[in-house]
Amino acid sequence: MYCLLLHESGQIFSPLKRIQFAVAASAGGNEENSGIEIIKEQMGYLEELIECPPTKFLFKGNCQNKDTAAKDTAFLEEATAFGASLVKNKVSEKD
């Protein structure tokens, strides 16, 4: 990972420190058996290491076929709001 810089003092710096990471994932299983917990754990390690804001997650489980999420209107609204919140946060950072 080339996003980390080790200073001679031993302190780690990263140009990604201010970046808001987001994960949008789908899986055939649910939150307990899909592996999303591993992704959350790994992102937690990254947050701790580079001191970035907590990762935002959007997860849709039980997607055995490609139409499961596309036909779920509640999830589509949630996904739209998720994306809009990311854009809103990015725009407000520029102000």
C-alpha positions as CSV (number, residue, x, y, z in Angstrom):
1,M,0.0,0.0,0.0
2,Y,1.7,3.2,-1.2
3,C,-0.6,5.5,0.8
4,L,1.5,5.3,3.9
5,L,4.6,7.2,4.7
6,L,6.9,6.3,7.6
7,H,8.7,9.2,9.2
8,E,12.1,8.7,10.6
9,S,10.5,9.3,14.0
10,G,8.5,6.1,13.5
11,Q,5.2,7.9,13.1
12,I,3.0,6.9,10.2
13,F,1.6,9.6,7.9
14,S,-0.9,9.1,5.1
15,P,-2.3,11.4,2.5
16,L,-5.6,9.5,2.8
17,K,-6.1,10.7,6.4
18,R,-9.0,13.0,5.5
19,I,-10.6,10.6,3.0
20,Q,-14.1,9.3,3.7
21,F,-14.1,5.7,2.7
22,A,-17.3,4.0,1.8
23,V,-18.2,0.4,1.0
24,A,-21.2,-0.7,-1.0
25,A,-21.5,-4.5,-1.0
26,S,-24.0,-7.2,-1.8
27,A,-23.8,-10.9,-1.0
28,G,-25.8,-14.1,-1.3
29,G,-25.7,-14.5,2.4
30,N,-26.8,-12.2,5.2
31,E,-24.6,-10.0,7.5
32,E,-23.7,-13.0,9.7
33,N,-22.5,-15.4,7.0
34,S,-21.5,-13.2,4.0
35,G,-18.1,-12.1,5.0
36,I,-19.0,-8.4,5.4
37,E,-17.8,-8.5,9.0
38,I,-14.3,-9.3,7.7
39,I,-14.5,-6.2,5.4
40,K,-15.7,-4.1,8.3
41,E,-12.9,-5.4,10.5
42,Q,-10.2,-4.7,7.8
43,M,-11.6,-1.1,7.3
44,G,-11.4,-0.6,11.0
45,Y,-7.7,-1.5,11.0
46,L,-7.2,1.1,8.2
47,E,-9.2,3.7,10.1
48,E,-7.0,3.2,13.2
49,L,-3.7,3.1,11.2
50,I,-4.2,6.3,9.2
51,E,-6.7,8.0,11.5
52,C,-9.4,8.5,8.8
53,P,-13.1,9.0,9.5
54,P,-15.2,5.9,10.1
55,T,-16.0,4.0,6.9
56,K,-19.6,4.2,5.8
57,F,-21.2,0.9,4.8
58,L,-24.2,0.0,2.6
59,F,-24.9,-3.8,2.5
60,K,-27.6,-5.8,0.8
61,G,-27.7,-9.4,1.7
62,N,-29.6,-12.4,0.4
63,C,-29.0,-11.4,-3.2
64,Q,-29.1,-14.8,-4.9
65,N,-29.7,-13.2,-8.3
66,K,-28.9,-9.8,-9.9
67,D,-32.5,-8.6,-9.7
68,T,-32.8,-8.9,-5.9
69,A,-31.5,-5.4,-5.1
70,A,-32.8,-3.8,-8.3
71,K,-36.4,-4.7,-7.4
72,D,-36.2,-3.8,-3.8
73,T,-37.6,-0.2,-3.7
74,A,-36.7,0.3,0.0
75,F,-33.1,-0.7,-0.7
76,L,-33.0,1.6,-3.8
77,E,-34.1,4.5,-1.6
78,E,-31.5,3.6,1.0
79,A,-28.8,3.3,-1.7
80,T,-29.7,6.7,-3.2
81,A,-29.6,8.3,0.2
82,F,-26.2,6.6,0.9
83,G,-24.7,8.0,-2.3
84,A,-26.3,11.5,-1.8
85,S,-24.8,11.6,1.7
86,L,-21.3,10.9,0.3
87,V,-21.7,13.6,-2.3
88,K,-23.1,16.1,0.3
89,N,-20.1,15.4,2.6
90,K,-17.6,15.9,-0.2
91,V,-19.3,19.1,-1.3
92,S,-19.4,20.5,2.2
93,E,-15.6,19.8,2.6
94,K,-15.0,22.2,-0.3
95,D,-16.9,25.1,1.3
